[in-house]
Amino acid sequence: MALPADVLFVSLGSTAGLRVVDDALAASMERAGARVVLVRPDPPRPVRTMALTDLAWGWAARRVAEQGLERHRPRAVLYGSVGAALCWPRPGAIRLDAAMAANRPGRHGAWQRPRERWLMRRSPLLVPQSAEALAEAPVPRPPAVVVPPPIDPGPTPRPWAERDVAAVTYAADPRKKGLDRILAAWARARRPGEELVVCGAPSGAVPAGLAGVRDAGALPSEAFADLLSRARTFVCAPRREDHGLVQLEAIAAGARLVTTAAPGAYVALGVVRSRIPQAVVAAPDDPQALAVAIRRALDVDAAEADRDAAALRRAVVDRFAGARVDRIVATELLPALLA
């Protein structure tokens, strides 16, 4: 019989981003002295609709949660997302990257939204990734402890003059991330010799033969971090952004973020809007406006670019530094979870 756990962490793991964020939180709780068991289901077979997809993942998460409860007898249960909690076998705290009330509109969330409201009334604690994510959660809701995913600041960023990649974007979900908008704007904005590197896009999502566009596919984390350290700009035009971890990583790496405004928690949007408002395009479906913003970012004076990059990086690192997140986990999250 395994030793009882302090926390059974039920991680959905349906995307690479969720896996990274959940692994980081589990490690932080362990550094604070908690015995944490992280369980994660195997991906269910693909189904046609979002409603069925959430149901399949919810039942898969329930099965591993039941096994974890029986084997590890935890003091507390933490579900890594609303999706992980949908079919819970026992109430627990819910990690919140985005509320289904906000990101499952219309028929896509016909059963999930009322189920989420039911969960909120029974959960003892919410663990949102940001205050912005908490604001989207339905009420009434339980007490909350905001625990952001940590951002590794890495080495001191390269200065603007040493950056040899004009633009990078990330498009694991091409429609949600607005890849079509970005490609249309890049065709207008680029100059000879400049290249946009598209990372994470599924096969076939980037049309072949586009001038100044390179499809890098899925990169290992080290290679992606190196690419960000060489990029002058990180361009994105999401239709919705639940947190925007990649954008925050790009800022921490010293890249200049150019983005359209988007609904959702989208933390980086507020960071950039408060310091470089011209880098935020208000009209999300206007490729010419996005092209102008890209061109303005690429043509900025090197000294100004380095000053802006340093200010944005400080804002991100101060808010999301790993040491700060560890303090929140040790002094706020675990006492609330294990009370």
MODAFEN-V918277 format. One record per backbone hydrogen bond with DSSP energy under -0.5 kcal/mol. NH is the residue of the N-H (numbers start at 1). CO is the residue of the C=O. If there is no record, write none. Layout:
NH;CO + NH;CO
This chain:
5;72 + 6;35 + 7;35 + 8;76 + 9;7 + 9;37 + 10;8 + 10;78 + 11;9 + 11;39 + 12;10 + 19;15 + 20;16 + 21;17 + 22;18 + 23;19 + 24;20 + 25;21 + 26;22 + 27;23 + 28;24 + 29;25 + 30;26 + 31;27 + 32;28 + 33;30 + 34;29 + 36;34 + 37;7 + 38;36 + 39;9 + 39;37 + 41;11 + 53;49 + 54;50 + 55;51 + 56;52 + 57;53 + 58;54 + 59;55 + 60;56 + 61;57 + 62;58 + 63;59 + 64;60 + 65;61 + 66;62 + 67;63 + 68;64 + 69;65 + 70;66 + 71;67 + 72;68 + 73;69 + 75;5 + 76;6 + 78;8 + 79;93 + 80;10 + 85;81 + 85;82 + 86;82 + 88;85 + 93;77 + 94;125 + 95;79 + 96;127 + 97;95 + 102;99 + 103;99 + 104;100 + 108;105 + 109;106 + 110;107 + 113;109 + 115;111 + 116;112 + 117;113 + 118;114 + 119;115 + 120;116 + 121;117 + 122;118 + 122;119 + 123;119 + 126;143 + 127;94 + 129;96 + 134;130 + 135;131 + 136;132 + 136;133 + 137;133 + 137;134 + 145;126 + 147;128 + 147;145 + 151;320 + 152;150 + 153;151 + 162;159 + 163;160 + 164;162 + 165;230 + 166;164 + 167;195 + 168;233 + 169;197 + 171;199 + 174;172 + 177;173 + 178;175 + 179;174 + 182;178 + 183;179 + 184;180 + 185;181 + 186;182 + 187;183 + 188;184 + 188;185 + 189;185 + 190;186 + 194;191 + 196;212 + 197;167 + 197;195 + 198;196 + 198;214 + 199;169 + 199;197 + 200;217 + 205;202 + 207;205 + 210;207 + 213;210 + 214;196 + 216;198 + 216;214 + 217;198 + 219;217 + 224;220 + 225;221 + 226;222 + 227;223 + 228;224 + 229;225 + 230;226 + 230;227 + 231;227 + 231;228 + 232;165 + 233;166 + 234;256 + 235;168 + 236;258 + 237;177 + 239;176 + 240;176 + 241;263 + 248;244 + 249;245 + 250;246 + 251;247 + 252;248 + 253;249 + 254;251 + 255;250 + 256;232 + 257;255 + 258;234 + 259;279 + 260;236 + 261;281 + 263;239 + 266;241 + 267;243 + 268;243 + 269;266 + 270;266 + 270;267 + 271;267 + 272;268 + 273;269 + 274;270 + 275;271 + 275;272 + 276;272 + 279;276 + 280;277 + 281;259 + 281;279 + 282;280 + 284;282 + 286;283 + 287;285 + 290;286 + 291;287 + 292;288 + 293;289 + 294;290 + 295;291 + 296;292 + 297;293 + 298;294 + 299;295 + 300;297 + 305;301 + 306;302 + 307;303 + 308;304 + 309;305 + 310;306 + 311;307 + 312;308 + 313;309 + 314;310 + 315;311 + 316;312 + 317;313 + 318;314 + 319;315 + 320;316 + 321;317 + 325;321 + 326;322 + 327;323 + 328;324 + 329;325 + 330;326 + 331;327 + 332;328 + 333;328 + 334;329 + 336;332 + 337;333 + 338;334 + 339;335
